[in-house]
Amino acid sequence: MDAKEKHRLHVKRYAYDLLDKLLSNREQYFDRFNRLNSDGMRVLRRLNRALMASSLVSPRIVKRIWKNPTYEYLNRIRDCLENKR
């Protein structure tokens, strides 16, 4: 395994960890309407960078995540990523 492949795998694992962090700490990162608060948006920004770097999802989906940062949508994204594994 070359260095680029190792880095890609590391970034992919980082993206999964960030998504799990957001979804497992619902009361910390989401408001009462199930939308991300400011702390959650910081984590989402890092998640979007990691998703783009690892090429896990298309840029269109990353754009949709940014436009609709709700708990239900992020949960659907996690389900889609789990099916890709």
Backbone as XML, in Angstrom:
<?xml version="1.0"?>
<chain id="A" units="angstrom">
  <residue number="1" name="MET">
    <atom name="N" x="0.857" y="-1.176" z="0.000"/>
    <atom name="CA" x="0.000" y="0.000" z="0.000"/>
    <atom name="C" x="0.902" y="1.238" z="0.000"/>
  </residue>
  <residue number="2" name="ASP">
    <atom name="N" x="0.659" y="2.111" z="-0.948"/>
    <atom name="CA" x="1.482" y="3.311" z="-1.033"/>
    <atom name="C" x="0.976" y="4.394" z="-0.090"/>
  </residue>
  <residue number="3" name="ALA">
    <atom name="N" x="1.714" y="5.484" z="-0.026"/>
    <atom name="CA" x="1.404" y="6.555" z="0.924"/>
    <atom name="C" x="0.073" y="7.244" z="0.603"/>
  </residue>
  <residue number="4" name="LYS">
    <atom name="N" x="-0.223" y="7.402" z="-0.675"/>
    <atom name="CA" x="-1.482" y="8.062" z="-1.043"/>
    <atom name="C" x="-2.689" y="7.233" z="-0.605"/>
  </residue>
  <residue number="5" name="GLU">
    <atom name="N" x="-2.590" y="5.934" z="-0.792"/>
    <atom name="CA" x="-3.697" y="5.057" z="-0.388"/>
    <atom name="C" x="-3.869" y="5.052" z="1.130"/>
  </residue>
  <residue number="6" name="LYS">
    <atom name="N" x="-2.775" y="5.060" z="1.845"/>
    <atom name="CA" x="-2.840" y="5.134" z="3.313"/>
    <atom name="C" x="-3.513" y="6.419" z="3.764"/>
  </residue>
  <residue number="7" name="HIS">
    <atom name="N" x="-3.126" y="7.523" z="3.125"/>
    <atom name="CA" x="-3.708" y="8.820" z="3.483"/>
    <atom name="C" x="-5.206" y="8.826" z="3.181"/>
  </residue>
  <residue number="8" name="ARG">
    <atom name="N" x="-5.594" y="8.270" z="2.037"/>
    <atom name="CA" x="-7.005" y="8.230" z="1.660"/>
    <atom name="C" x="-7.814" y="7.411" z="2.667"/>
  </residue>
  <residue number="9" name="LEU">
    <atom name="N" x="-7.264" y="6.296" z="3.106"/>
    <atom name="CA" x="-7.951" y="5.475" z="4.108"/>
    <atom name="C" x="-8.054" y="6.198" z="5.448"/>
  </residue>
  <residue number="10" name="HIS">
    <atom name="N" x="-7.005" y="6.929" z="5.797"/>
    <atom name="CA" x="-7.025" y="7.683" z="7.048"/>
    <atom name="C" x="-8.099" y="8.769" z="7.008"/>
  </residue>
  <residue number="11" name="VAL">
    <atom name="N" x="-8.197" y="9.467" z="5.890"/>
    <atom name="CA" x="-9.193" y="10.532" z="5.748"/>
    <atom name="C" x="-10.598" y="9.946" z="5.744"/>
  </residue>
  <residue number="12" name="LYS">
    <atom name="N" x="-10.762" y="8.779" z="5.126"/>
    <atom name="CA" x="-12.069" y="8.121" z="5.111"/>
    <atom name="C" x="-12.505" y="7.758" z="6.532"/>
  </residue>
  <residue number="13" name="ARG">
    <atom name="N" x="-11.596" y="7.198" z="7.322"/>
    <atom name="CA" x="-11.898" y="6.845" z="8.713"/>
    <atom name="C" x="-12.224" y="8.095" z="9.521"/>
  </residue>
  <residue number="14" name="TYR">
    <atom name="N" x="-11.496" y="9.187" z="9.262"/>
    <atom name="CA" x="-11.738" y="10.458" z="9.936"/>
    <atom name="C" x="-13.147" y="10.973" z="9.623"/>
  </residue>
  <residue number="15" name="ALA">
    <atom name="N" x="-13.577" y="10.840" z="8.374"/>
    <atom name="CA" x="-14.916" y="11.286" z="7.990"/>
    <atom name="C" x="-15.985" y="10.467" z="8.710"/>
  </residue>
  <residue number="16" name="TYR">
    <atom name="N" x="-15.811" y="9.154" z="8.774"/>
    <atom name="CA" x="-16.769" y="8.308" z="9.502"/>
    <atom name="C" x="-16.812" y="8.682" z="10.987"/>
  </residue>
  <residue number="17" name="ASP">
    <atom name="N" x="-15.646" y="8.946" z="11.561"/>
    <atom name="CA" x="-15.603" y="9.312" z="12.976"/>
    <atom name="C" x="-16.305" y="10.641" z="13.243"/>
  </residue>
  <residue number="18" name="LEU">
    <atom name="N" x="-16.113" y="11.612" z="12.349"/>
    <atom name="CA" x="-16.799" y="12.898" z="12.527"/>
    <atom name="C" x="-18.310" y="12.749" z="12.405"/>
  </residue>
  <residue number="19" name="LEU">
    <atom name="N" x="-18.755" y="11.953" z="11.466"/>
    <atom name="CA" x="-20.194" y="11.743" z="11.305"/>
    <atom name="C" x="-20.780" y="11.043" z="12.521"/>
  </residue>
  <residue number="20" name="ASP">
    <atom name="N" x="-20.072" y="10.057" z="13.037"/>
    <atom name="CA" x="-20.536" y="9.387" z="14.254"/>
    <atom name="C" x="-20.544" y="10.339" z="15.449"/>
  </residue>
  <residue number="21" name="LYS">
    <atom name="N" x="-19.549" y="11.221" z="15.501"/>
    <atom name="CA" x="-19.490" y="12.206" z="16.588"/>
    <atom name="C" x="-20.719" y="13.110" z="16.551"/>
  </residue>
  <residue number="22" name="LEU">
    <atom name="N" x="-21.082" y="13.563" z="15.366"/>
    <atom name="CA" x="-22.259" y="14.431" z="15.237"/>
    <atom name="C" x="-23.538" y="13.703" z="15.631"/>
  </residue>
  <residue number="23" name="LEU">
    <atom name="N" x="-23.701" y="12.499" z="15.142"/>
    <atom name="CA" x="-24.963" y="11.795" z="15.348"/>
    <atom name="C" x="-25.088" y="11.184" z="16.738"/>
  </residue>
  <residue number="24" name="SER">
    <atom name="N" x="-23.989" y="10.887" z="17.388"/>
    <atom name="CA" x="-24.085" y="10.290" z="18.721"/>
    <atom name="C" x="-24.244" y="11.337" z="19.820"/>
  </residue>
  <residue number="25" name="ASN">
    <atom name="N" x="-23.874" y="12.580" z="19.548"/>
    <atom name="CA" x="-24.015" y="13.660" z="20.528"/>
    <atom name="C" x="-25.099" y="14.628" z="20.077"/>
  </residue>
  <residue number="26" name="ARG">
    <atom name="N" x="-26.290" y="14.103" z="19.944"/>
    <atom name="CA" x="-27.405" y="14.876" z="19.394"/>
    <atom name="C" x="-27.713" y="16.123" z="20.217"/>
  </residue>
  <residue number="27" name="GLU">
    <atom name="N" x="-27.732" y="16.004" z="21.533"/>
    <atom name="CA" x="-28.097" y="17.152" z="22.369"/>
    <atom name="C" x="-27.029" y="18.241" z="22.362"/>
  </residue>
  <residue number="28" name="GLN">
    <atom name="N" x="-25.796" y="17.899" z="22.025"/>
    <atom name="CA" x="-24.715" y="18.882" z="22.018"/>
    <atom name="C" x="-24.628" y="19.631" z="20.689"/>
  </residue>
  <residue number="29" name="TYR">
    <atom name="N" x="-24.902" y="18.952" z="19.584"/>
    <atom name="CA" x="-24.674" y="19.546" z="18.267"/>
    <atom name="C" x="-25.938" y="19.950" z="17.518"/>
  </residue>
  <residue number="30" name="PHE">
    <atom name="N" x="-27.106" y="19.602" z="18.031"/>
    <atom name="CA" x="-28.356" y="19.933" z="17.337"/>
    <atom name="C" x="-29.250" y="20.746" z="18.255"/>
  </residue>
  <residue number="31" name="ASP">
    <atom name="N" x="-30.042" y="21.631" z="17.650"/>
    <atom name="CA" x="-30.972" y="22.419" z="18.446"/>
    <atom name="C" x="-32.300" y="21.677" z="18.579"/>
  </residue>
  <residue number="32" name="ARG">
    <atom name="N" x="-33.308" y="22.344" z="19.091"/>
    <atom name="CA" x="-34.583" y="21.668" z="19.346"/>
    <atom name="C" x="-35.355" y="21.356" z="18.064"/>
  </residue>
  <residue number="33" name="PHE">
    <atom name="N" x="-34.946" y="21.966" z="16.943"/>
    <atom name="CA" x="-35.578" y="21.690" z="15.657"/>
    <atom name="C" x="-34.788" y="20.669" z="14.847"/>
  </residue>
  <residue number="34" name="ASN">
    <atom name="N" x="-33.813" y="20.003" z="15.485"/>
    <atom name="CA" x="-32.945" y="18.994" z="14.864"/>
    <atom name="C" x="-32.080" y="19.539" z="13.742"/>
  </residue>
  <residue number="35" name="ARG">
    <atom name="N" x="-31.724" y="20.822" z="13.823"/>
    <atom name="CA" x="-30.761" y="21.411" z="12.888"/>
    <atom name="C" x="-29.463" y="21.651" z="13.644"/>
  </residue>
  <residue number="36" name="LEU">
    <atom name="N" x="-28.361" y="21.618" z="12.924"/>
    <atom name="CA" x="-27.067" y="21.804" z="13.565"/>
    <atom name="C" x="-26.934" y="23.197" z="14.157"/>
  </residue>
  <residue number="37" name="ASN">
    <atom name="N" x="-26.362" y="23.271" z="15.340"/>
    <atom name="CA" x="-26.047" y="24.571" z="15.934"/>
    <atom name="C" x="-24.644" y="24.974" z="15.494"/>
  </residue>
  <residue number="38" name="SER">
    <atom name="N" x="-24.092" y="26.029" z="16.076"/>
    <atom name="CA" x="-22.804" y="26.539" z="15.620"/>
    <atom name="C" x="-21.670" y="25.550" z="15.872"/>
  </residue>
  <residue number="39" name="ASP">
    <atom name="N" x="-21.694" y="24.847" z="16.992"/>
    <atom name="CA" x="-20.658" y="23.837" z="17.241"/>
    <atom name="C" x="-20.756" y="22.693" z="16.230"/>
  </residue>
  <residue number="40" name="GLY">
    <atom name="N" x="-21.956" y="22.299" z="15.928"/>
    <atom name="CA" x="-22.159" y="21.245" z="14.945"/>
    <atom name="C" x="-21.726" y="21.662" z="13.551"/>
  </residue>
  <residue number="41" name="MET">
    <atom name="N" x="-21.917" y="22.943" z="13.216"/>
    <atom name="CA" x="-21.491" y="23.431" z="11.902"/>
    <atom name="C" x="-19.967" y="23.400" z="11.771"/>
  </residue>
  <residue number="42" name="ARG">
    <atom name="N" x="-19.257" y="23.620" z="12.863"/>
    <atom name="CA" x="-17.785" y="23.510" z="12.830"/>
    <atom name="C" x="-17.362" y="22.086" z="12.506"/>
  </residue>
  <residue number="43" name="VAL">
    <atom name="N" x="-18.022" y="21.134" z="13.143"/>
    <atom name="CA" x="-17.711" y="19.727" z="12.874"/>
    <atom name="C" x="-18.119" y="19.371" z="11.446"/>
  </residue>
  <residue number="44" name="LEU">
    <atom name="N" x="-19.251" y="19.896" z="10.985"/>
    <atom name="CA" x="-19.716" y="19.638" z="9.629"/>
    <atom name="C" x="-18.731" y="20.178" z="8.594"/>
  </residue>
  <residue number="45" name="ARG">
    <atom name="N" x="-18.140" y="21.318" z="8.861"/>
    <atom name="CA" x="-17.149" y="21.890" z="7.947"/>
    <atom name="C" x="-15.963" y="20.939" z="7.786"/>
  </residue>
  <residue number="46" name="ARG">
    <atom name="N" x="-15.489" y="20.380" z="8.914"/>
    <atom name="CA" x="-14.382" y="19.414" z="8.841"/>
    <atom name="C" x="-14.821" y="18.140" z="8.137"/>
  </residue>
  <residue number="47" name="LEU">
    <atom name="N" x="-16.062" y="17.719" z="8.392"/>
    <atom name="CA" x="-16.595" y="16.522" z="7.749"/>
    <atom name="C" x="-16.669" y="16.705" z="6.237"/>
  </residue>
  <residue number="48" name="ASN">
    <atom name="N" x="-17.146" y="17.854" z="5.781"/>
    <atom name="CA" x="-17.244" y="18.101" z="4.346"/>
    <atom name="C" x="-15.869" y="18.094" z="3.688"/>
  </residue>
  <residue number="49" name="ARG">
    <atom name="N" x="-14.881" y="18.693" z="4.351"/>
    <atom name="CA" x="-13.519" y="18.660" z="3.810"/>
    <atom name="C" x="-13.012" y="17.232" z="3.691"/>
  </residue>
  <residue number="50" name="ALA">
    <atom name="N" x="-13.273" y="16.426" z="4.714"/>
    <atom name="CA" x="-12.811" y="15.035" z="4.694"/>
    <atom name="C" x="-13.543" y="14.236" z="3.629"/>
  </residue>
  <residue number="51" name="LEU">
    <atom name="N" x="-14.835" y="14.459" z="3.455"/>
    <atom name="CA" x="-15.587" y="13.737" z="2.431"/>
    <atom name="C" x="-15.093" y="14.085" z="1.032"/>
  </residue>
  <residue number="52" name="MET">
    <atom name="N" x="-14.769" y="15.342" z="0.814"/>
    <atom name="CA" x="-14.256" y="15.746" z="-0.491"/>
    <atom name="C" x="-12.865" y="15.175" z="-0.737"/>
  </residue>
  <residue number="53" name="ALA">
    <atom name="N" x="-12.033" y="15.149" z="0.281"/>
    <atom name="CA" x="-10.670" y="14.650" z="0.118"/>
    <atom name="C" x="-10.632" y="13.149" z="-0.102"/>
  </residue>
  <residue number="54" name="SER">
    <atom name="N" x="-11.560" y="12.428" z="0.490"/>
    <atom name="CA" x="-11.536" y="10.972" z="0.368"/>
    <atom name="C" x="-12.359" y="10.474" z="-0.815"/>
  </residue>
  <residue number="55" name="SER">
    <atom name="N" x="-13.079" y="11.346" z="-1.473"/>
    <atom name="CA" x="-13.937" y="10.990" z="-2.615"/>
    <atom name="C" x="-14.975" y="9.940" z="-2.245"/>
  </residue>
  <residue number="56" name="LEU">
    <atom name="N" x="-15.482" y="10.003" z="-1.026"/>
    <atom name="CA" x="-16.529" y="9.064" z="-0.599"/>
    <atom name="C" x="-17.864" y="9.370" z="-1.260"/>
  </residue>
  <residue number="57" name="VAL">
    <atom name="N" x="-18.166" y="10.639" z="-1.366"/>
    <atom name="CA" x="-19.439" y="11.055" z="-1.954"/>
    <atom name="C" x="-19.169" y="12.125" z="-3.003"/>
  </residue>
  <residue number="58" name="SER">
    <atom name="N" x="-20.143" y="12.356" z="-3.826"/>
    <atom name="CA" x="-19.981" y="13.356" z="-4.881"/>
    <atom name="C" x="-20.085" y="14.762" z="-4.286"/>
  </residue>
  <residue number="59" name="PRO">
    <atom name="N" x="-19.535" y="15.748" z="-4.966"/>
    <atom name="CA" x="-19.648" y="17.131" z="-4.494"/>
    <atom name="C" x="-21.086" y="17.606" z="-4.365"/>
  </residue>
  <residue number="60" name="ARG">
    <atom name="N" x="-21.984" y="17.030" z="-5.165"/>
    <atom name="CA" x="-23.400" y="17.396" z="-5.095"/>
    <atom name="C" x="-23.982" y="17.034" z="-3.722"/>
  </residue>
  <residue number="61" name="ILE">
    <atom name="N" x="-23.628" y="15.864" z="-3.212"/>
    <atom name="CA" x="-24.135" y="15.443" z="-1.901"/>
    <atom name="C" x="-23.543" y="16.301" z="-0.799"/>
  </residue>
  <residue number="62" name="VAL">
    <atom name="N" x="-22.272" y="16.665" z="-0.928"/>
    <atom name="CA" x="-21.647" y="17.543" z="0.063"/>
    <atom name="C" x="-22.358" y="18.888" z="0.093"/>
  </residue>
  <residue number="63" name="LYS">
    <atom name="N" x="-22.732" y="19.374" z="-1.070"/>
    <atom name="CA" x="-23.464" y="20.647" z="-1.146"/>
    <atom name="C" x="-24.841" y="20.521" z="-0.482"/>
  </residue>
  <residue number="64" name="ARG">
    <atom name="N" x="-25.497" y="19.385" z="-0.689"/>
    <atom name="CA" x="-26.811" y="19.163" z="-0.064"/>
    <atom name="C" x="-26.686" y="19.066" z="1.452"/>
  </residue>
  <residue number="65" name="ILE">
    <atom name="N" x="-25.622" y="18.424" z="1.918"/>
    <atom name="CA" x="-25.406" y="18.339" z="3.363"/>
    <atom name="C" x="-25.291" y="19.743" z="3.942"/>
  </residue>
  <residue number="66" name="TRP">
    <atom name="N" x="-24.562" y="20.601" z="3.242"/>
    <atom name="CA" x="-24.364" y="21.960" z="3.746"/>
    <atom name="C" x="-25.661" y="22.758" z="3.731"/>
  </residue>
  <residue number="67" name="LYS">
    <atom name="N" x="-26.515" y="22.521" z="2.730"/>
    <atom name="CA" x="-27.779" y="23.257" z="2.650"/>
    <atom name="C" x="-28.828" y="22.751" z="3.627"/>
  </residue>
  <residue number="68" name="ASN">
    <atom name="N" x="-28.778" y="21.457" z="3.958"/>
    <atom name="CA" x="-29.805" y="20.857" z="4.800"/>
    <atom name="C" x="-29.153" y="20.085" z="5.952"/>
  </residue>
  <residue number="69" name="PRO">
    <atom name="N" x="-28.612" y="20.796" z="6.950"/>
    <atom name="CA" x="-27.885" y="20.103" z="8.030"/>
    <atom name="C" x="-28.811" y="19.638" z="9.160"/>
  </residue>
  <residue number="70" name="THR">
    <atom name="N" x="-29.723" y="18.738" z="8.837"/>
    <atom name="CA" x="-30.626" y="18.218" z="9.864"/>
    <atom name="C" x="-30.152" y="16.838" z="10.311"/>
  </residue>
  <residue number="71" name="TYR">
    <atom name="N" x="-30.650" y="16.422" z="11.451"/>
    <atom name="CA" x="-30.274" y="15.124" z="12.010"/>
    <atom name="C" x="-30.707" y="13.994" z="11.084"/>
  </residue>
  <residue number="72" name="GLU">
    <atom name="N" x="-31.903" y="14.072" z="10.551"/>
    <atom name="CA" x="-32.427" y="13.014" z="9.705"/>
    <atom name="C" x="-31.615" y="12.871" z="8.423"/>
  </residue>
  <residue number="73" name="TYR">
    <atom name="N" x="-31.226" y="14.006" z="7.828"/>
    <atom name="CA" x="-30.463" y="13.944" z="6.588"/>
    <atom name="C" x="-29.062" y="13.379" z="6.839"/>
  </residue>
  <residue number="74" name="LEU">
    <atom name="N" x="-28.425" y="13.792" z="7.913"/>
    <atom name="CA" x="-27.104" y="13.248" z="8.227"/>
    <atom name="C" x="-27.182" y="11.763" z="8.551"/>
  </residue>
  <residue number="75" name="ASN">
    <atom name="N" x="-28.266" y="11.339" z="9.158"/>
    <atom name="CA" x="-28.456" y="9.919" z="9.434"/>
    <atom name="C" x="-28.617" y="9.127" z="8.134"/>
  </residue>
  <residue number="76" name="ARG">
    <atom name="N" x="-29.316" y="9.693" z="7.162"/>
    <atom name="CA" x="-29.444" y="9.039" z="5.859"/>
    <atom name="C" x="-28.095" y="8.950" z="5.150"/>
  </residue>
  <residue number="77" name="ILE">
    <atom name="N" x="-27.288" y="10.000" z="5.289"/>
    <atom name="CA" x="-25.949" y="9.992" z="4.690"/>
    <atom name="C" x="-25.115" y="8.885" z="5.324"/>
  </residue>
  <residue number="78" name="ARG">
    <atom name="N" x="-25.218" y="8.723" z="6.638"/>
    <atom name="CA" x="-24.468" y="7.661" z="7.306"/>
    <atom name="C" x="-24.915" y="6.293" z="6.806"/>
  </residue>
  <residue number="79" name="ASP">
    <atom name="N" x="-26.217" y="6.115" z="6.621"/>
    <atom name="CA" x="-26.711" y="4.839" z="6.093"/>
    <atom name="C" x="-26.174" y="4.567" z="4.693"/>
  </residue>
  <residue number="80" name="CYS">
    <atom name="N" x="-26.123" y="5.593" z="3.868"/>
    <atom name="CA" x="-25.585" y="5.422" z="2.517"/>
    <atom name="C" x="-24.105" y="5.067" z="2.567"/>
  </residue>
  <residue number="81" name="LEU">
    <atom name="N" x="-23.362" y="5.718" z="3.429"/>
    <atom name="CA" x="-21.929" y="5.428" z="3.554"/>
    <atom name="C" x="-21.693" y="4.027" z="4.105"/>
  </residue>
  <residue number="82" name="GLU">
    <atom name="N" x="-22.556" y="3.597" z="5.006"/>
    <atom name="CA" x="-22.422" y="2.245" z="5.565"/>
    <atom name="C" x="-22.647" y="1.203" z="4.466"/>
  </residue>
  <residue number="83" name="ASN">
    <atom name="N" x="-23.548" y="1.485" z="3.539"/>
    <atom name="CA" x="-23.814" y="0.541" z="2.456"/>
    <atom name="C" x="-22.644" y="0.486" z="1.468"/>
  </residue>
  <residue number="84" name="LYS">
    <atom name="N" x="-21.859" y="1.578" z="1.381"/>
    <atom name="CA" x="-20.710" y="1.606" z="0.483"/>
    <atom name="C" x="-19.533" y="0.813" z="1.030"/>
  </residue>
  <residue number="85" name="ARG">
    <atom name="N" x="-19.484" y="0.607" z="2.328"/>
    <atom name="CA" x="-18.333" y="-0.053" z="2.945"/>
    <atom name="C" x="-18.137" y="-1.412" z="2.414"/>
  </residue>
</chain>
